Amino acid sequence: MKLWLALPGLMALTATEAAAQVDYRNLDDERPVAVEDAYPIERYAFELLGAYRFARLPGGGGLHVWVSELSYGVAKAASIGVKAPFAATTRRGASGFGLAGVRAFGLVNLTTERPSLPGLALRLDGTLPAGGQGGRGVAVMIQALASRSFGRNRLHLNAGAALAQAEEPGAAEEIPRWRAGLVADRTLIRSSMLLIGAMTVEQEARGAGAVITGAGGFRRQVTPTLVVDAGLSWAVQRGAGPRPGLTVGLSHAFAIAGLLPGGAP
């Protein structure tokens, strides 16, 4: 009898694990490029991410960021999440380290792909000034996301603008005044790998020159629930030197039995 009562939860857990086996195709924010696809994680699924990023700062110096992120599939076509980045900066002989704010986000898929339409979604991000590297003031950004498949290849377009910008941006997870980006990816099914190339353009603040960034990377499924990602980027801005960057991340997808349909066995 207990086994019979447990079947709905076991079936949901199996479905979540099966979905996680293709998690490498989920092109998420900064994993490993700034452009993402139009689909949230599966309903009832959690995704835990640990990532390291390095970027050269304008005028010299470097930024090292360690990000912890947790996402949850709160509905069939929606997910929410929170990021806690710790940043270490070195510039003109000075250095700093600490929590670089807290970022919360939500993504809602409006429609999946159709013959005449791409997949469409909206994403909302907000940052709070927490920690020694968190800056001052709240920032909010809204983005429109689109995804279109062509066999093993896909194109993704993101465009967004800030609804509010911080008085003093934090060292990491900065929200620009506006941003647009295009990415192409290709699935290598036999090796469970996604190859990615992206181009973004953004204005960090009013009156600032546009920053153009080219980036490339990969996502690879190493176990049914574990994905590793890595990427390189190169940003250019008029009046400033080139800003190379890199990112490496590891994510784990899982479910909690008590939150699945039918509850815990």
BALOBA-1460 file (C-alpha; in Angstrom, 3 decimals):
// residues 265
<rec num="1" residu="m" x="0.000" y="0.000" z="0.000"/>
<rec num="2" residu="k" x="2.811" y="2.412" z="0.866"/>
<rec num="3" residu="l" x="4.478" y="1.733" z="-2.488"/>
<rec num="4" residu="w" x="1.218" y="2.532" z="-4.296"/>
<rec num="5" residu="l" x="0.861" y="5.816" z="-2.425"/>
<rec num="6" residu="a" x="4.467" y="6.687" z="-3.270"/>
<rec num="7" residu="l" x="4.107" y="6.154" z="-7.022"/>
<rec num="8" residu="p" x="3.059" y="9.739" z="-7.919"/>
<rec num="9" residu="g" x="6.066" y="11.178" z="-6.097"/>
<rec num="10" residu="l" x="8.453" y="8.600" z="-7.542"/>
<rec num="11" residu="m" x="7.178" y="9.249" z="-11.052"/>
<rec num="12" residu="a" x="7.662" y="13.003" z="-10.600"/>
<rec num="13" residu="l" x="11.167" y="12.478" z="-9.234"/>
<rec num="14" residu="t" x="12.022" y="10.237" z="-12.204"/>
<rec num="15" residu="a" x="10.717" y="12.875" z="-14.601"/>
<rec num="16" residu="t" x="12.811" y="15.561" z="-12.909"/>
<rec num="17" residu="e" x="15.961" y="13.434" z="-13.119"/>
<rec num="18" residu="a" x="15.279" y="12.618" z="-16.774"/>
<rec num="19" residu="a" x="14.900" y="16.328" z="-17.519"/>
<rec num="20" residu="a" x="18.122" y="17.045" z="-15.653"/>
<rec num="21" residu="q" x="19.975" y="14.726" z="-18.027"/>
<rec num="22" residu="v" x="19.605" y="17.377" z="-20.742"/>
<rec num="23" residu="d" x="20.214" y="20.341" z="-18.435"/>
<rec num="24" residu="y" x="23.338" y="21.168" z="-20.447"/>
<rec num="25" residu="r" x="21.013" y="22.651" z="-23.105"/>
<rec num="26" residu="n" x="19.533" y="25.164" z="-20.642"/>
<rec num="27" residu="l" x="21.347" y="28.358" z="-21.548"/>
<rec num="28" residu="d" x="21.172" y="30.336" z="-18.303"/>
<rec num="29" residu="d" x="22.246" y="33.871" z="-17.412"/>
<rec num="30" residu="e" x="26.077" y="34.074" z="-17.203"/>
<rec num="31" residu="r" x="26.401" y="30.313" z="-17.746"/>
<rec num="32" residu="p" x="28.655" y="30.857" z="-19.526"/>
<rec num="33" residu="v" x="27.494" y="33.952" z="-21.491"/>
<rec num="34" residu="a" x="25.193" y="36.867" z="-20.618"/>
<rec num="35" residu="v" x="22.439" y="35.793" z="-23.061"/>
<rec num="36" residu="e" x="20.020" y="33.028" z="-22.026"/>
<rec num="37" residu="d" x="17.187" y="31.030" z="-23.562"/>
<rec num="38" residu="a" x="13.471" y="31.654" z="-23.057"/>
<rec num="39" residu="y" x="12.730" y="28.635" z="-20.855"/>
<rec num="40" residu="p" x="12.789" y="28.282" z="-17.049"/>
<rec num="41" residu="i" x="13.870" y="25.181" z="-15.164"/>
<rec num="42" residu="e" x="11.312" y="22.382" z="-14.770"/>
<rec num="43" residu="r" x="8.473" y="22.716" z="-12.276"/>
<rec num="44" residu="y" x="9.378" y="21.476" z="-8.753"/>
<rec num="45" residu="a" x="13.081" y="21.274" z="-9.725"/>
<rec num="46" residu="f" x="15.872" y="23.042" z="-7.861"/>
<rec num="47" residu="e" x="19.186" y="24.068" z="-9.386"/>
<rec num="48" residu="l" x="22.198" y="24.913" z="-7.234"/>
<rec num="49" residu="l" x="25.081" y="26.729" z="-8.912"/>
<rec num="50" residu="g" x="28.599" y="27.597" z="-7.863"/>
<rec num="51" residu="a" x="30.631" y="29.738" z="-10.269"/>
<rec num="52" residu="y" x="33.838" y="31.750" z="-10.512"/>
<rec num="53" residu="r" x="34.265" y="34.746" z="-12.817"/>
<rec num="54" residu="f" x="37.198" y="37.021" z="-13.586"/>
<rec num="55" residu="a" x="37.086" y="40.277" z="-15.545"/>
<rec num="56" residu="r" x="39.588" y="43.030" z="-16.221"/>
<rec num="57" residu="l" x="38.302" y="46.372" z="-14.900"/>
<rec num="58" residu="p" x="38.264" y="49.631" z="-16.914"/>
<rec num="59" residu="g" x="41.502" y="51.485" z="-16.320"/>
<rec num="60" residu="g" x="43.290" y="48.388" z="-15.036"/>
<rec num="61" residu="g" x="42.901" y="46.087" z="-12.091"/>
<rec num="62" residu="g" x="40.858" y="42.929" z="-11.843"/>
<rec num="63" residu="l" x="37.556" y="41.632" z="-10.499"/>
<rec num="64" residu="h" x="37.209" y="38.120" z="-9.069"/>
<rec num="65" residu="v" x="33.671" y="36.944" z="-8.291"/>
<rec num="66" residu="w" x="32.445" y="33.765" z="-6.590"/>
<rec num="67" residu="v" x="28.691" y="33.274" z="-7.080"/>
<rec num="68" residu="s" x="26.293" y="30.985" z="-5.236"/>
<rec num="69" residu="e" x="22.881" y="30.693" z="-6.892"/>
<rec num="70" residu="l" x="19.692" y="28.751" z="-6.150"/>
<rec num="71" residu="s" x="16.762" y="28.517" z="-8.590"/>
<rec num="72" residu="y" x="13.383" y="26.830" z="-8.211"/>
<rec num="73" residu="g" x="10.715" y="25.897" z="-10.752"/>
<rec num="74" residu="v" x="7.811" y="27.519" z="-8.941"/>
<rec num="75" residu="a" x="5.243" y="26.851" z="-11.695"/>
<rec num="76" residu="k" x="4.917" y="25.013" z="-14.998"/>
<rec num="77" residu="a" x="6.389" y="27.918" z="-16.962"/>
<rec num="78" residu="a" x="8.066" y="30.031" z="-14.289"/>
<rec num="79" residu="s" x="11.117" y="29.949" z="-12.047"/>
<rec num="80" residu="i" x="12.535" y="32.175" z="-9.333"/>
<rec num="81" residu="g" x="16.011" y="32.407" z="-7.865"/>
<rec num="82" residu="v" x="18.538" y="34.277" z="-5.780"/>
<rec num="83" residu="k" x="22.267" y="34.963" z="-6.195"/>
<rec num="84" residu="a" x="24.845" y="35.847" z="-3.542"/>
<rec num="85" residu="p" x="28.115" y="37.005" z="-5.163"/>
<rec num="86" residu="f" x="31.327" y="37.599" z="-3.230"/>
<rec num="87" residu="a" x="33.784" y="39.894" z="-4.982"/>
<rec num="88" residu="a" x="37.491" y="40.684" z="-4.667"/>
<rec num="89" residu="t" x="38.688" y="43.801" z="-6.489"/>
<rec num="90" residu="t" x="42.157" y="45.187" z="-7.113"/>
<rec num="91" residu="r" x="42.562" y="48.629" z="-8.668"/>
<rec num="92" residu="r" x="45.283" y="51.305" z="-8.466"/>
<rec num="93" residu="g" x="46.971" y="49.553" z="-5.565"/>
<rec num="94" residu="a" x="43.762" y="49.274" z="-3.520"/>
<rec num="95" residu="s" x="41.860" y="46.074" z="-2.889"/>
<rec num="96" residu="g" x="38.543" y="45.027" z="-1.397"/>
<rec num="97" residu="f" x="36.628" y="41.857" z="-0.627"/>
<rec num="98" residu="g" x="33.116" y="41.056" z="0.554"/>
<rec num="99" residu="l" x="29.533" y="40.281" z="-0.304"/>
<rec num="100" residu="a" x="28.660" y="42.226" z="-3.466"/>
<rec num="101" residu="g" x="24.920" y="42.618" z="-2.954"/>
<rec num="102" residu="v" x="22.095" y="40.114" z="-3.325"/>
<rec num="103" residu="r" x="20.267" y="39.538" z="-6.604"/>
<rec num="104" residu="a" x="16.772" y="38.057" z="-6.952"/>
<rec num="105" residu="f" x="15.167" y="37.156" z="-10.267"/>
<rec num="106" residu="g" x="12.135" y="35.581" z="-11.857"/>
<rec num="107" residu="l" x="11.540" y="34.208" z="-15.357"/>
<rec num="108" residu="v" x="8.135" y="33.536" z="-16.940"/>
<rec num="109" residu="n" x="7.784" y="31.731" z="-20.260"/>
<rec num="110" residu="l" x="4.970" y="33.263" z="-22.311"/>
<rec num="111" residu="t" x="4.930" y="30.759" z="-25.165"/>
<rec num="112" residu="t" x="6.933" y="27.802" z="-26.448"/>
<rec num="113" residu="e" x="8.126" y="27.673" z="-30.044"/>
<rec num="114" residu="r" x="5.522" y="27.464" z="-32.792"/>
<rec num="115" residu="p" x="5.881" y="27.312" z="-36.586"/>
<rec num="116" residu="s" x="5.388" y="31.083" z="-36.811"/>
<rec num="117" residu="l" x="6.720" y="32.184" z="-33.415"/>
<rec num="118" residu="p" x="9.861" y="31.718" z="-31.318"/>
<rec num="119" residu="g" x="9.711" y="30.834" z="-27.651"/>
<rec num="120" residu="l" x="9.145" y="34.036" z="-25.667"/>
<rec num="121" residu="a" x="9.727" y="34.953" z="-22.022"/>
<rec num="122" residu="l" x="10.069" y="37.857" z="-19.618"/>
<rec num="123" residu="r" x="12.699" y="38.124" z="-16.901"/>
<rec num="124" residu="l" x="12.806" y="40.540" z="-13.956"/>
<rec num="125" residu="d" x="15.973" y="41.129" z="-11.887"/>
<rec num="126" residu="g" x="16.533" y="43.177" z="-8.759"/>
<rec num="127" residu="t" x="19.650" y="43.865" z="-6.679"/>
<rec num="128" residu="l" x="19.955" y="44.917" z="-3.041"/>
<rec num="129" residu="p" x="23.066" y="46.678" z="-1.634"/>
<rec num="130" residu="a" x="24.259" y="44.096" z="0.903"/>
<rec num="131" residu="g" x="27.862" y="43.642" z="2.013"/>
<rec num="132" residu="g" x="31.058" y="45.622" z="1.728"/>
<rec num="133" residu="q" x="31.142" y="45.342" z="-2.082"/>
<rec num="134" residu="g" x="27.392" y="45.809" z="-2.607"/>
<rec num="135" residu="g" x="27.359" y="49.503" z="-3.529"/>
<rec num="136" residu="r" x="24.444" y="51.809" z="-2.647"/>
<rec num="137" residu="g" x="20.829" y="51.759" z="-3.836"/>
<rec num="138" residu="v" x="18.437" y="49.295" z="-5.439"/>
<rec num="139" residu="a" x="18.499" y="48.356" z="-9.132"/>
<rec num="140" residu="v" x="15.780" y="46.681" z="-11.210"/>
<rec num="141" residu="m" x="15.869" y="45.425" z="-14.801"/>
<rec num="142" residu="i" x="13.301" y="43.843" z="-17.129"/>
<rec num="143" residu="q" x="14.254" y="41.764" z="-20.176"/>
<rec num="144" residu="a" x="12.482" y="40.127" z="-23.105"/>
<rec num="145" residu="l" x="13.885" y="36.753" z="-24.213"/>
<rec num="146" residu="a" x="13.343" y="34.865" z="-27.476"/>
<rec num="147" residu="s" x="14.564" y="31.428" z="-28.613"/>
<rec num="148" residu="r" x="14.318" y="29.712" z="-31.999"/>
<rec num="149" residu="s" x="15.516" y="26.216" z="-32.956"/>
<rec num="150" residu="f" x="16.895" y="25.022" z="-36.280"/>
<rec num="151" residu="g" x="17.586" y="21.328" z="-35.766"/>
<rec num="152" residu="r" x="20.554" y="21.058" z="-33.393"/>
<rec num="153" residu="n" x="21.184" y="24.796" z="-33.699"/>
<rec num="154" residu="r" x="19.402" y="27.571" z="-31.815"/>
<rec num="155" residu="l" x="19.356" y="31.360" z="-31.810"/>
<rec num="156" residu="h" x="18.501" y="33.410" z="-28.728"/>
<rec num="157" residu="l" x="17.842" y="37.157" z="-28.526"/>
<rec num="158" residu="n" x="17.705" y="39.122" z="-25.268"/>
<rec num="159" residu="a" x="16.889" y="42.821" z="-24.879"/>
<rec num="160" residu="g" x="16.302" y="44.706" z="-21.645"/>
<rec num="161" residu="a" x="16.411" y="48.025" z="-19.834"/>
<rec num="162" residu="a" x="16.821" y="49.172" z="-16.258"/>
<rec num="163" residu="l" x="13.709" y="50.351" z="-14.427"/>
<rec num="164" residu="a" x="15.980" y="51.699" z="-11.678"/>
<rec num="165" residu="q" x="19.749" y="51.893" z="-11.250"/>
<rec num="166" residu="a" x="21.789" y="51.901" z="-8.066"/>
<rec num="167" residu="e" x="23.338" y="55.159" z="-6.854"/>
<rec num="168" residu="e" x="26.643" y="53.297" z="-6.650"/>
<rec num="169" residu="p" x="26.759" y="49.919" z="-8.447"/>
<rec num="170" residu="g" x="28.074" y="46.908" z="-6.578"/>
<rec num="171" residu="a" x="31.281" y="45.211" z="-7.644"/>
<rec num="172" residu="a" x="29.360" y="42.288" z="-9.209"/>
<rec num="173" residu="e" x="25.950" y="41.577" z="-10.784"/>
<rec num="174" residu="e" x="25.716" y="45.179" z="-11.995"/>
<rec num="175" residu="i" x="22.507" y="46.125" z="-13.819"/>
<rec num="176" residu="p" x="23.276" y="48.231" z="-16.934"/>
<rec num="177" residu="r" x="21.090" y="51.032" z="-18.282"/>
<rec num="178" residu="w" x="20.222" y="48.806" z="-21.247"/>
<rec num="179" residu="r" x="21.507" y="45.643" z="-22.869"/>
<rec num="180" residu="a" x="20.881" y="43.615" z="-26.031"/>
<rec num="181" residu="g" x="22.479" y="40.325" z="-27.009"/>
<rec num="182" residu="l" x="22.394" y="37.543" z="-29.564"/>
<rec num="183" residu="v" x="23.702" y="34.014" z="-29.079"/>
<rec num="184" residu="a" x="23.947" y="30.938" z="-31.276"/>
<rec num="185" residu="d" x="24.429" y="27.448" z="-29.856"/>
<rec num="186" residu="r" x="24.826" y="23.939" z="-31.216"/>
<rec num="187" residu="t" x="24.061" y="20.683" z="-29.443"/>
<rec num="188" residu="l" x="26.549" y="17.817" z="-29.620"/>
<rec num="189" residu="i" x="24.241" y="15.010" z="-28.538"/>
<rec num="190" residu="r" x="26.788" y="12.185" z="-28.305"/>
<rec num="191" residu="s" x="29.035" y="14.133" z="-25.943"/>
<rec num="192" residu="s" x="26.154" y="15.870" z="-24.062"/>
<rec num="193" residu="m" x="27.712" y="19.238" z="-24.825"/>
<rec num="194" residu="l" x="26.461" y="22.635" z="-25.934"/>
<rec num="195" residu="l" x="28.786" y="24.963" z="-27.870"/>
<rec num="196" residu="i" x="27.977" y="28.672" z="-27.533"/>
<rec num="197" residu="g" x="28.930" y="31.949" z="-29.226"/>
<rec num="198" residu="a" x="27.488" y="35.320" z="-28.169"/>
<rec num="199" residu="m" x="27.638" y="39.041" z="-28.851"/>
<rec num="200" residu="t" x="26.217" y="41.693" z="-26.500"/>
<rec num="201" residu="v" x="26.108" y="45.471" z="-26.441"/>
<rec num="202" residu="e" x="25.189" y="47.507" z="-23.370"/>
<rec num="203" residu="q" x="25.383" y="50.945" z="-21.804"/>
<rec num="204" residu="e" x="26.453" y="50.761" z="-18.186"/>
<rec num="205" residu="a" x="25.268" y="54.269" z="-17.220"/>
<rec num="206" residu="r" x="23.771" y="57.374" z="-18.809"/>
<rec num="207" residu="g" x="26.375" y="59.147" z="-20.918"/>
<rec num="208" residu="a" x="28.801" y="56.216" z="-20.913"/>
<rec num="209" residu="g" x="30.071" y="54.681" z="-24.131"/>
<rec num="210" residu="a" x="28.570" y="51.402" z="-25.276"/>
<rec num="211" residu="v" x="30.389" y="48.209" z="-24.253"/>
<rec num="212" residu="i" x="30.568" y="45.526" z="-26.929"/>
<rec num="213" residu="t" x="31.390" y="42.017" z="-25.748"/>
<rec num="214" residu="g" x="32.106" y="38.859" z="-27.698"/>
<rec num="215" residu="a" x="32.006" y="35.573" z="-25.793"/>
<rec num="216" residu="g" x="32.157" y="31.842" z="-26.337"/>
<rec num="217" residu="g" x="31.998" y="28.733" z="-24.226"/>
<rec num="218" residu="f" x="30.429" y="25.358" z="-23.582"/>
<rec num="219" residu="r" x="28.139" y="23.470" z="-21.225"/>
<rec num="220" residu="r" x="28.704" y="19.748" z="-20.646"/>
<rec num="221" residu="q" x="26.631" y="17.160" z="-18.792"/>
<rec num="222" residu="v" x="29.034" y="15.134" z="-16.628"/>
<rec num="223" residu="t" x="26.399" y="13.163" z="-14.653"/>
<rec num="224" residu="p" x="22.594" y="12.955" z="-14.992"/>
<rec num="225" residu="t" x="22.229" y="15.905" z="-12.583"/>
<rec num="226" residu="l" x="25.579" y="17.722" z="-12.846"/>
<rec num="227" residu="v" x="26.633" y="20.231" z="-15.526"/>
<rec num="228" residu="v" x="29.955" y="22.046" z="-15.907"/>
<rec num="229" residu="d" x="30.267" y="25.242" z="-17.949"/>
<rec num="230" residu="a" x="33.138" y="27.497" z="-18.974"/>
<rec num="231" residu="g" x="33.597" y="30.514" z="-21.201"/>
<rec num="232" residu="l" x="35.859" y="33.347" z="-22.344"/>
<rec num="233" residu="s" x="34.864" y="36.918" z="-23.176"/>
<rec num="234" residu="w" x="36.434" y="40.057" z="-24.640"/>
<rec num="235" residu="a" x="34.826" y="43.456" z="-24.010"/>
<rec num="236" residu="v" x="35.735" y="46.724" z="-25.750"/>
<rec num="237" residu="q" x="34.644" y="50.297" z="-25.023"/>
<rec num="238" residu="r" x="35.697" y="53.573" z="-26.621"/>
<rec num="239" residu="g" x="38.305" y="55.308" z="-24.508"/>
<rec num="240" residu="a" x="39.120" y="52.199" z="-22.462"/>
<rec num="241" residu="g" x="41.374" y="49.231" z="-22.980"/>
<rec num="242" residu="p" x="40.103" y="45.731" z="-23.776"/>
<rec num="243" residu="r" x="38.571" y="43.813" z="-20.889"/>
<rec num="244" residu="p" x="39.109" y="40.049" z="-21.131"/>
<rec num="245" residu="g" x="37.173" y="37.740" z="-18.848"/>
<rec num="246" residu="l" x="36.537" y="34.113" z="-18.051"/>
<rec num="247" residu="t" x="33.965" y="32.075" z="-16.167"/>
<rec num="248" residu="v" x="33.773" y="28.516" z="-14.822"/>
<rec num="249" residu="g" x="30.713" y="27.034" z="-13.161"/>
<rec num="250" residu="l" x="29.172" y="23.845" z="-11.832"/>
<rec num="251" residu="s" x="25.440" y="23.260" z="-11.350"/>
<rec num="252" residu="h" x="23.427" y="20.484" z="-9.709"/>
<rec num="253" residu="a" x="19.743" y="19.810" z="-10.426"/>
<rec num="254" residu="f" x="17.655" y="18.048" z="-7.782"/>
<rec num="255" residu="a" x="14.171" y="17.701" z="-6.294"/>
<rec num="256" residu="i" x="12.797" y="17.530" z="-2.749"/>
<rec num="257" residu="a" x="10.291" y="14.733" z="-2.300"/>
<rec num="258" residu="g" x="8.047" y="16.713" z="0.060"/>
<rec num="259" residu="l" x="7.512" y="19.432" z="-2.598"/>
<rec num="260" residu="l" x="6.597" y="17.020" z="-5.395"/>
<rec num="261" residu="p" x="2.958" y="16.203" z="-6.318"/>
<rec num="262" residu="g" x="1.704" y="13.700" z="-3.740"/>
<rec num="263" residu="g" x="4.281" y="14.808" z="-1.162"/>
<rec num="264" residu="a" x="6.894" y="12.579" z="0.441"/>
<rec num="265" residu="p" x="6.315" y="8.774" z="0.395"/>
